[in-house]
Amino acid sequence: MNEFDQFVKRDLKVKHYARYTDDFVIVSGNLAYLEGLLPPIRSFLKERLSLDLHPKKVGIHKLGRGVDFLGYTTFPNHRLLRTKTRRRIFKNFELRLKEFERGALSKGKLEGALNSYLGVLGHADAYGLQEKLKNEFWFSR
């Protein structure tokens, strides 16, 4: 994907571009510019990397709606955890708690899971969710 990064930055001269593995986002205030980027990007991915853009994952949206990227919705001045990500975290942590209660998971592994989830929440404006998760941990024992 480095070849794609170079294409976007050097050939297309995109200023606000971020990519993680196979997900990427381009931010601009110019709708025509964004629409104009789609054909060369599609062409490059198809011809050089034998890849296609997922039709349901390509969209041009107003920034006020936030940028949905890597489990977060990022706004100009803050970042929220995506609802689906929040549900998955609490569901998985509940499963870890049940494993711990029946002796299938050590205290250290449970604390490791808690810290991992708190790390994910730490990248968003999610203080309340962090406290809720900690309470589930402390009051479950």
JOPEBEL-V613271 format. One record per residue. N is the residue number from 1. RES is the residue in one letter. SS is DSSP state (hx for helix, st for strand, lp for the rest). OMEGA is omega as a letter, one per 20 degrees, with the letter a starting at -180 (* if undefined). NEAR is the number of other C-alpha atoms within 8 Angstrom. Layout:
# JOPEBEL-V613271
{{N/RES/SS/OMEGA/NEAR} {N/RES/SS/OMEGA/NEAR}}
This chain:
# JOPEBEL-V613271
{{1/M/lp/r/6} {2/N/hx/r/5} {3/E/hx/r/6} {4/F/hx/r/9} {5/D/hx/a/9} {6/Q/hx/r/9} {7/F/hx/a/9} {8/V/hx/a/12} {9/K/hx/a/11} {10/R/hx/a/8} {11/D/hx/a/7} {12/L/lp/r/8} {13/K/lp/r/7} {14/V/lp/a/9} {15/K/lp/a/5} {16/H/lp/a/7} {17/Y/st/r/11} {18/A/st/r/7} {19/R/st/r/9} {20/Y/st/a/6} {21/T/lp/a/5} {22/D/lp/r/6} {23/D/st/r/8} {24/F/st/r/9} {25/V/st/r/8} {26/I/st/a/9} {27/V/lp/r/6} {28/S/lp/r/8} {29/G/lp/a/4} {30/N/lp/a/6} {31/L/hx/a/8} {32/A/hx/r/6} {33/Y/hx/r/8} {34/L/hx/r/11} {35/E/hx/r/8} {36/G/hx/r/8} {37/L/hx/a/9} {38/L/hx/a/8} {39/P/hx/r/7} {40/P/hx/r/8} {41/I/hx/r/9} {42/R/hx/a/10} {43/S/hx/a/8} {44/F/hx/a/10} {45/L/hx/a/13} {46/K/hx/a/10} {47/E/hx/a/8} {48/R/hx/a/6} {49/L/hx/a/7} {50/S/lp/r/7} {51/L/lp/r/7} {52/D/lp/r/7} {53/L/lp/r/8} {54/H/lp/a/6} {55/P/lp/a/5} {56/K/lp/a/5} {57/K/lp/r/6} {58/V/lp/r/7} {59/G/lp/r/5} {60/I/lp/a/7} {61/H/lp/r/5} {62/K/lp/a/6} {63/L/hx/r/8} {64/G/hx/r/6} {65/R/hx/a/7} {66/G/lp/r/10} {67/V/st/a/9} {68/D/st/a/9} {69/F/st/r/10} {70/L/lp/r/5} {71/G/lp/r/9} {72/Y/st/r/13} {73/T/st/a/12} {74/T/st/r/11} {75/F/lp/a/11} {76/P/lp/a/7} {77/N/lp/r/4} {78/H/lp/a/8} {79/R/st/r/11} {80/L/st/r/10} {81/L/st/r/13} {82/R/lp/a/10} {83/T/hx/r/6} {84/K/hx/r/7} {85/T/hx/r/10} {86/R/hx/r/9} {87/R/hx/a/8} {88/R/hx/r/8} {89/I/hx/a/9} {90/F/hx/r/9} {91/K/hx/a/8} {92/N/hx/r/8} {93/F/hx/r/10} {94/E/hx/r/8} {95/L/hx/r/8} {96/R/hx/r/11} {97/L/hx/r/11} {98/K/hx/r/8} {99/E/hx/r/10} {100/F/hx/a/12} {101/E/hx/r/9} {102/R/lp/r/7} {103/G/lp/a/7} {104/A/lp/a/7} {105/L/lp/a/11} {106/S/lp/r/8} {107/K/hx/r/7} {108/G/hx/r/6} {109/K/hx/r/8} {110/L/hx/r/12} {111/E/hx/r/8} {112/G/hx/r/8} {113/A/hx/r/10} {114/L/hx/a/12} {115/N/hx/r/8} {116/S/hx/r/8} {117/Y/hx/r/9} {118/L/hx/r/10} {119/G/hx/r/8} {120/V/hx/a/8} {121/L/hx/a/13} {122/G/lp/r/10} {123/H/lp/a/7} {124/A/lp/r/11} {125/D/lp/a/10} {126/A/lp/a/10} {127/Y/hx/a/8} {128/G/hx/r/6} {129/L/hx/r/8} {130/Q/hx/a/11} {131/E/hx/r/8} {132/K/hx/r/8} {133/L/hx/r/11} {134/K/hx/r/9} {135/N/hx/r/9} {136/E/hx/r/8} {137/F/hx/a/10} {138/W/hx/a/7} {139/F/hx/r/6} {140/S/lp/a/7} {141/R/lp/*/5}}
